[in-house]
Amino acid sequence: MSRVTAISEIGPRIAARAVGAEKLYGEGEAQVAALRGVDVELAAGEFTAIMGPSGSGKSTLMHCLAGLDTVTSGDVFVGDQQVNGMSDKDLTNLRRDQIGFIFQQFNLLPTLTAEENILLPLAIAGRKPSKDWFDRVVDTVGLAGRLHHRPSELSGGQQQRVACARALAPQPEVIFADEPTGNLDSRSGSEVLKFLQHSVRTLGQTVVMVTHDPSAASYADRVIFLADGRIVSELREPTADSVLDMMRKIDVRERVA
Ligand SMILES: Nc1ncnc2c1ncn2[C@@H]1O[C@H](COP(=O)(O)OP(=O)(O)OP(=O)(O)O)[C@@H](O)[C@H]1O
C-alpha cells in the first residue's frame, strides 16, 4: 500500500520535457513565432501523438525536443539531460545514444540489408545489441524472414518496419516519429502503428509521433493539440472520432480568432 502511494507521489518518469519553450524564426517584420511558450511533459513508456493545423508548430516542437533545432528561450530536456545549451559534440552523442528517429521517407541505406540497416546506429556508436534484444525487436516488427533483403526488395510497409527496428535497437530514451505513415497505404500504415503501439506496451519504449491523421493518432495513449505555437488541448485514450472532433473545434476557434 505504502509503495503504491510513493509511486503515485513521485509520478511517472518523464522521457522528454519542454518548459516555456519559445521559438522565433527570422527577424523584424518577417519574424514568425513558431512556439509561444510550450510546457509539456512526455511520460516514459507512453505513446504520444502531436496534432494541430498546418503551421501550428508540431515539427518545430519535435525538432527542438530532439535537439535538431534550438529553442529561442525556455528549456528542453531529454531524460534528465538539458538539451538547450549543449555543445555540438554532446548533442551528437545525445541524438546517437538517447534518441531514435523515424521519418516519412524511411531513410534506409539502399546498399545495406535490412539487418545491416537495423544495426547501423549501434555499429556507428561501437555498440553491439544483445542477441536476445535484437531477436525481440525483429520479432516485434515481424521481419524475421526479411533480414537479408535490401530495401528495394521490401514493400514500403516493410521498409518502415525496418526503420522502426533501427530506431528501437539502441533502446533510446525516446523515439520521435515524423508522419511515419505519410507514405504508406492504409493497411501498411496500420501495421506500422500497431507495431509502434506494441513497442510501447511490451518493450516499454517511449514514442512521440507527429501526424495529421486522426486514425493514426488514435493508436496513441495521449494526443496533444497545438494551435498557433501553443498547446491548446489534449486527449487521453483517443479514438479517431474524438480526435477529429477536437480538430474541428480547434479549426473553428482559429477561424473565429
Ligand atoms: N526554418 C524556418 N524558417 C522560417 N520559418 C519557419 C521555419 N520552420 C518553420 N517555420 C514556420 O514556423 C511555423 C511552424 O512551422 P512547423 O513546421 O513547426 O508547423 P507544423 O505544424 O509542423 O506544420 P505542417 O503540419 O504544415 O508540417 C510556420 O509558420 C512555419 O512557416
The ligand as an SDF file (V2000), in Angstrom:
LIG
                    3D

 31 33  0  0  0  0  0  0  0  0999 V2000
   13.2350   27.2580  -40.8910 N   0  0  0  0  0  0  0  0  0  0  0  0
   12.1840   28.0790  -40.8020 C   0  0  0  0  0  0  0  0  0  0  0  0
   12.2910   29.3960  -41.1270 N   0  0  0  0  0  0  0  0  0  0  0  0
   11.2480   30.2370  -41.0220 C   0  0  0  0  0  0  0  0  0  0  0  0
   10.0240   29.8660  -40.5940 N   0  0  0  0  0  0  0  0  0  0  0  0
    9.8520   28.5790  -40.2720 C   0  0  0  0  0  0  0  0  0  0  0  0
   10.9030   27.6220  -40.3560 C   0  0  0  0  0  0  0  0  0  0  0  0
   10.4170   26.4130  -39.9610 N   0  0  0  0  0  0  0  0  0  0  0  0
    9.1230   26.6060  -39.6480 C   0  0  0  0  0  0  0  0  0  0  0  0
    8.7790   27.8930  -39.8230 N   0  0  0  0  0  0  0  0  0  0  0  0
    7.4540   28.4990  -39.5560 C   0  0  0  0  0  0  0  0  0  0  0  0
    7.1120   28.1840  -38.2190 O   0  0  0  0  0  0  0  0  0  0  0  0
    5.7140   27.8620  -38.1190 C   0  0  0  0  0  0  0  0  0  0  0  0
    5.5500   26.4490  -37.5670 C   0  0  0  0  0  0  0  0  0  0  0  0
    6.0630   25.5310  -38.5290 O   0  0  0  0  0  0  0  0  0  0  0  0
    6.0600   23.9480  -38.2900 P   0  0  0  0  0  0  0  0  0  0  0  0
    6.7340   23.3400  -39.4900 O   0  0  0  0  0  0  0  0  0  0  0  0
    6.5870   23.6430  -36.9640 O   0  0  0  0  0  0  0  0  0  0  0  0
    4.4850   23.6390  -38.3180 O   0  0  0  0  0  0  0  0  0  0  0  0
    3.7500   22.2340  -38.4690 P   0  0  0  0  0  0  0  0  0  0  0  0
    2.6070   22.2900  -37.5190 O   0  0  0  0  0  0  0  0  0  0  0  0
    4.7150   21.1210  -38.3260 O   0  0  0  0  0  0  0  0  0  0  0  0
    3.2210   22.3610  -39.9660 O   0  0  0  0  0  0  0  0  0  0  0  0
    2.8660   21.2150  -41.0450 P   0  0  0  0  0  0  0  0  0  0  0  0
    1.7330   20.4370  -40.4710 O   0  0  0  0  0  0  0  0  0  0  0  0
    2.4230   22.0220  -42.2570 O   0  0  0  0  0  0  0  0  0  0  0  0
    4.1080   20.4100  -41.2880 O   0  0  0  0  0  0  0  0  0  0  0  0
    5.1460   28.0440  -39.5310 C   0  0  0  0  0  0  0  0  0  0  0  0
    4.5920   29.3360  -39.6240 O   0  0  0  0  0  0  0  0  0  0  0  0
    6.3600   27.9110  -40.4230 C   0  0  0  0  0  0  0  0  0  0  0  0
    6.1960   28.6350  -41.6160 O   0  0  0  0  0  0  0  0  0  0  0  0
  1  2  1  0
  2  3  1  0
  2  7  2  0
  3  4  2  0
  4  5  1  0
  5  6  2  0
  6  7  1  0
  6 10  1  0
  7  8  1  0
  8  9  2  0
  9 10  1  0
 10 11  1  0
 11 12  1  0
 11 30  1  0
 12 13  1  0
 13 14  1  0
 13 28  1  0
 14 15  1  0
 15 16  1  0
 16 17  2  0
 16 18  1  0
 16 19  1  0
 19 20  1  0
 20 21  2  0
 20 22  1  0
 20 23  1  0
 23 24  1  0
 24 25  2  0
 24 26  1  0
 24 27  1  0
 28 29  1  0
 28 30  1  0
 30 31  1  0
M  END
$$$$
